[in-house]
């Protein structure tokens, strides 16, 4: 089915159209975004200015035009903190609902945090930790244990809301707000939101990591502290010139970096795993629990073939190693690309890993799978092996690649027979 989710945020409005598969996984078909900044300068009880409302209406008119041009099975629309703060939030909600001909639902801070955590849980293999989403007007924090959302906190601190404050005042504001909640410390944090992803893109480009996606990327607390010191000292033009930072993000990336840095310090300096997915995907996948095998299935569904899990099971039984799951995943992906028609499915697998998003896995796991695919072609770059956060050697990768190649050759012969 085709589903659309519209997120009316404090800073930006975004509509994403998804293809949803029978196992609950999805892929984004396209999106439209506008930095409405409907909450800019808004204090609790204030009225959203008419010029902001009109900009929101123009954005919804564009969304409606897009929806009219495609066959969408369902549309889900949620509005967040600005609508909760404003005295005319419900009036604006009704005006926008009329344009889109679907109900705009204003969600609570707890709902927002739960949806964000669910979107991250369903797309990353991390069952425990602190999951947070930083928006323009608020920060949602969820405590997660064994894949279950235990508690959600919502704080009125956001990148746009605090953008005009100097670094010291931002830190004090964040520290004061965090002191009002009782939250456990965490060994790992998972973060989402446009500014969080922008920080990861900046770090990924500076580190020359051989992928384009930041989903599952580990951003160290040390690096975040560096950015939180550097970015507030730069003007908008200088921030725009940095790799991975768009013109629109340059306005808020510095305040966001300080908020994230202060949050991490409050929680004992944990490193952060970055999620490409969050609240919108939580709204989309509500009621479902997705894991790595579901997302491997999604690659098959995306290519209009049934998942060939026979080869996965064969390789799992053949490889006696802690890396057996990743070798089997490489074989499965390579076979999918072979079935699609690629002459060299191993290179196709590696290019897919470099250029696309594989939900369900951390970026280190994705890189490992990609390098095993590359090794199946007979070579692997030593500099890429060094990027793996593990003790695997180039020799091991080449041996795993050979297993993948032989398994595909055996499969092709079996099909011909």
Secondary structure, 3 states (H helix, E strand, C coil): CEEEEEEECCCCEEEEEEEECCCCCEEEEEEEEECCCCCCCCCCCCCCCHHHHHHHHHHHHHHHHHHHCCCCCEEEEEECHHHHHCCCHHHHHHHHHHHHCCCEEECCHHHHHHHHHHHHHCCCCCCCEEEEEECCCCEEEEEEECCEEEEEEEECCCCCCCCCCCHHHHHHHHHHHHCCCCCCCCCEEEEECHHHHHHHHHHHHHHCCCCCCCCCEEECHHHHHHHHHHHHHCCHHHHHCCCCCCCCHHHCHHHHHHHHHHHHHHCCCCEEEECCCCHHHHHHCCCCCCCHHHHHHHHHHHCCCCCCHHHHHHHHHHCCCCCHHHHHHHHHHHHHHHHHCCCCHHHHHHHHHHHCCCCCCCHHHHHHHHHHHHHHCCCCCHHHHCCCCCCCCHHHHHHHHHHHHHHHHHHHHHHHC
